[in-house]
Amino acid sequence: MANRIMPVSHYPIPGAFLMGDALNMRHPLTGGGMTVALSDVVLLRDLLRPLNHLSDAAALCKYLQSFSILRKPMATTINTVAGALHTVFSASEDPLRKEMRQACFNYFCLGGVFSNGLMSLLSGMNPDPLRLVFHCLALAVYTVGRLLLPLPTPKRIWIGTKLILVALGIFLPIIKAEGIRATFFPVTMLAYYRTPPTKLEEGPYPPCLAKKIRTRISLIARKQPKSCEICILQMPAELFDAFICAIDKGNIRTMPDRIMPVSHYPIPGAFLIRDALNMRHPLTGGGGMTVALSDVVLLRDLLRPLNHLSDAAALCKYLESFSILPKVALGIFLPIIKAEGIRATFFPVTMLAYYGTPPVS
């Protein structure tokens, strides 16, 4: 897959909003794409929080011009570090590049504020552009210093000068593409001071969509002796007429509910969790996600002692305990508990799979 580097465009399109790699790409060497994407999510959340609705695309688009400015400290820092490290550590027979690679390794080995500072930049914990400039200067001084010591000679001075020029040729184009003013002086840009629209106009949507209500309605179909079906509708009386009108117009979506007990027979090479493994009625609104997150934690604890996952047969036998361990949190009523397994639910310690141990090798 070809690597791409793409700076941010400052011109949002009404009705569309891009984040992460769709908006701004950097070299994947440092793994900064997800860091920037999650930072974008938090920033967008803070920008949208004061708004009541999103139907006025023009006003919203103008307001969100501040997004590309506010994200600059995080995005530019990670983009610059990723691009610079890729250029320095990419394969090259140039002696200046080799000297810079060795200087970078030694700079990391200094520890303290030097290694910790670079790590805070790479991880996005302290994405301050001024801190980035400080480490660039410190790395340049360290590189030239180790070259000139113990005795500076004209040749070493010339090599040091070329190293500075090469370093500037790496950093400056990246920072220029990101925008020097937006990176170091964002408060001087008008978009930085965008405020939420005081009154967003309703967009060209029908009233039923502008004030849409989502509710859960159970339709229970029962077969009668005369081969006809009667739907017993469980819903508030005040919504009945609107519901029938929506059915007549076709403005309704339905989805069948599924209930599926756990199968205790894992397949080597495949592993399923929650709704793919075990479904319950969605009435409680979020029970599936609760159990899914519990499964993730449980699976993490089971896999933690393993060194590798290459032995599919041994791993499959070990993970038989997975379907037993979460049983304590499942089932309420007798028919459901019976389907889930009474013994596995209430007496999991009596089942052999409960004591599955990690494969030794």
N, C-alpha and C positions, 0 to 999 in steps of 0.2 A: 504494500500500500504506500503510495507516494505521500510524503509529508508536505503539509501546507502551512504557510504563514500568511495570515490575513489581518491587517489592522481594522479597527472599528470604523464604520461609516456613521457620520453624525446626523444622518438624515433619515429618521424613522418614517415608515410608511403607514398611513392611517389604516387601521384594521388588522395590522400584523405587528408582532413583537418578537424579536429574536434575542436569545441568550446563549451563553456558553460558546461552544465551537461554531454554532450557526452564525454567531455575530462576530466572533473574534477568535482566530486560531493562532496557536504558537507551537513551536516544536515540542513533540511529546517526550523529549528526553527526561525532563524533570517531573512528569506526571502532573503538571499544573492545570490541565484542562478542567478537571472536576473541582479543584479548589476554586477556580475563577467562576465556574458555573454555580456552585453553591453560594458563593459570595453574591453573585447576580440575583439569585433567588431571594436572599435576605434583603438586599437593597430594593428590589422590586416590591417586595412585601411592604416595606416601610413607605415606599412612595404611594402605593395603592391604598394603604390603610385609611387615610382620611376621606376617601371617595365613597359616595353612596351607590353609584352605578357606573357602568362603563359604556353606556350607549352613545355618548357624544364623542365620536372618533376624532374629530378635528381638534377639540379642546384637549382631549386626552393625549393625542399625539404631540401637541405643542408642549404640554406639561412634562411629558416623558423625555423631552430632549435633554433634561438634566441627568437622565440615567447614564448616558455615555460619558458625562463629565464626572459624575460622582464615583463611577467605577474605575476611573483612571489610576488612582494610587495602587490598588490591588492588581489590576490587569497589567499595567505597564511594568510594574516591578517583576512579576512572574514571567511575563513575555520576554523582558530584556534578559533576565538570568537564563531562561531556557535557550534563547537564541544565541547568547554569548557562549554558554557552556557547550552547545552543539558545535559551534564554529571552532572552539578551542580544541575539543576532544575528538573531532572527526579525523579520520585517517588522513595524514599528510606527511610528506617527507621534508617539508619546509623546516629548517633548523630553528627558525623563530617560533613556529607553532610548537615544536617539541620543547623549547625552552619555556614557553608559556604553560604548557601542560604540566611540566615538572614543578613550575612555580605555584600553580594552583594546588597540586597535591601537597606541597610543603606548607602552603598557606592554611589549608584545612588542618594540617597536623599541628599548627601552632596552638590550637585549642582556645579556650577562654572566649573572649568577646569576638574573636575572628571566626572560629568555626560556628559558635552559637549564633552570631549575627547572620552568617550566610544561611544557616538552617532556618532561622526565623523568616528570612526572605523567601526561601524555596517553599516553605510550608504555608506561607501566607499569614503567619501569626503576627508578623510586624511588617506589613508591606509599605514601608515608608520610602518614597523615592529618594529622599535625602540620605537615608541610611544606605540605599543602593549606591549612591554617588560616593559615600564615604568608603564603602568596601571596594569599589572600583579603584579609587585613588590609593587606598591602602595596599591593594594587590599590585598596582603598578609600581608603587614605591618599593614594595618588598621584592618584586621581580627584578627591578633595576638594581636595587641594593645588593641582592645576593650575586648579581652579575659583576658589579664593580668591586666588591670586596674580595680579597683583602687589599688589592692594589689596583686602582683604576688605571687603565691604559687607553690610548686613543682608540684602539680596536674595540675594547669593551664599551667605551663611551658611545661609539658609533652603533654598536649592536643594541645598547640600551635605548638610544634614540629611535632606532627602527622598531624596537619592541613597543615603545610608547605610541608610535604612529600606527602600528598594526592594531593595538588595543583600541585606539580611537576609531579606527576603521571598522571595528567590530561593534562597538557600543553606540556610536553616534547615529549610524543609519537606522538602527532599531528604535532608538529614542525619538529620532526625527519622524519616523513613520507613525509612532504612537501619538506624537504631538507634544512638543516641548512645553508649550504654554499650558495645555490642558493637564499635563502631568505635574509640573512644578508650580504653576500659578493658576490653579482652577478657579480661585476666588475672583480672578480678573475677567472671567467669562460670564456673559449674560445668562446663559442657560443654567449656571450654577444656582441662580436665585429664583428659579421657577417655583411658583407656589401653586397649591392645588386649586383648580377652578372653583370659584365660589358657588357657581350654579351651572351644573351640567344640563344641557338641553336633552330632552328625550329624543332618541334616535328614531328612524323610520320603521318602528316595530309596531305590530298590532298591540292593543292594550292587554290582550290575554297573554302575550309573551313578555311585555314590559313588566307585568305584575304576576308572573307565573308562580304557581304554588305547586310544590311537589309533595305528594302524599302517598301513602301505601294503602292499597285496596285489595282485599282478598276476594277472589271470585271462586266459589266452590261449586263445581258442576256435579250434579247428582243424576244418575240414570233412573228413569221412571219405567214402570211396566209397559207403557205405550211407546217405548223407544224414543221418547222426547227428553230433552235436557232442560232442567230448571237451574238457573244461576242465582244463588243466594248472595246478594250484594251486601257486604259489611262496610258501611260508610255513614258519615253524618248525614242527616236528612237535608241539611241546607246545601250540601254539595251534590245532591242527587241529580237535579236538573242540569247543572253545569257538566256533570259527568256524562249524562245521556247525550247532551249536545256535542261534547267532544267526540263521543263514539260515532255520532251521525256524520261529523265532519272528517273523521279519520285522524283526528289530532290526539292520538293516544298510543302509548307503547306498552307492551306487556312482555313479561318474561316469566317462564315457568319456574317454580321453586323446586329445588332438588334436595334430597336427603340421602346421603351415601355413607354407610359405616366404613370403618377402616379395614383394609385387607392386611392380614398379618404375614403376607408372603412377598417380601421385597424381591426385586429383579436385579441380578448382577449388572452393574453398569448404568442403572437408572435409579433415581431417588426422588420420591414425590413428597411434598408437604402440603398441608392443609387443603384448600378446596380441590386441588388435584388428587388428594388422598382421601379426604373426608369432608363432606358437606353437611351443613345444618341449615335449618330454616333461617332466613335473613330477618325475621321479625325483630330481633334484639338490636339490629342496626349496628354492625361492627363486630359482632361475635366472631366472624370469620377472620378478620384481621387480628383480633386479639389472640386467637388460637394460632394463627400463622406466625405472629411475632414470638409467641411462646415456643413454637416449633423451631424457629431460627436459633433461639437461645439454647434450647435443648440439643439441637444438632451441633452447635458450636462446642458445647461442653463434651459431647461424645467424640468429636473429631480432634479436639485439642491434644490428647496424648499421642496421636498418630504422627509418624514421621513422613509417610507417603500414602497415597491412595491407589497404588498400582495393583495390589492383590484384590481383585474384585470379589472373588469367592469368599475369602476370609472377611473382607469388609462387609459384605452382604450378610453374612452370618452374625457378625458383631452388631450390625444395625437393626437386627430383629428386635433388640431391646427398645428401639425408638418408639415403636407402636404401643409398647407396654407402659413406658414411663409417663406419657402425658395423659393416661387414662384417668388419673385422679381428677382432672379438671373437666371431664366430659360427662354428659348424661344427667337427666333429672328425673324424668318420668319412666315408669316401668317398661313400656314398649321400646322406648329409645334406648334405655339401659340394656335391655335384653339384646337389642341389635348391636350395641357397642361391645357387649360382653360383660356379664356380671362379674365373673372371676377376675378378668383383667382390670375392671374398674375399681372394685373394692378390695381385691386381694392380689395385687400385682406381684407381691413378694413371693407368692406361691408358684409363680410361673418361671420356668427355666430361663427364658430369654431375658428376664429381668436382671440376671447376673452375668450377662454377656460381658466379657473383658476385651480390651483392645488386643488385636493380633500382635504377637511378640515380634514378628518380622514381616 
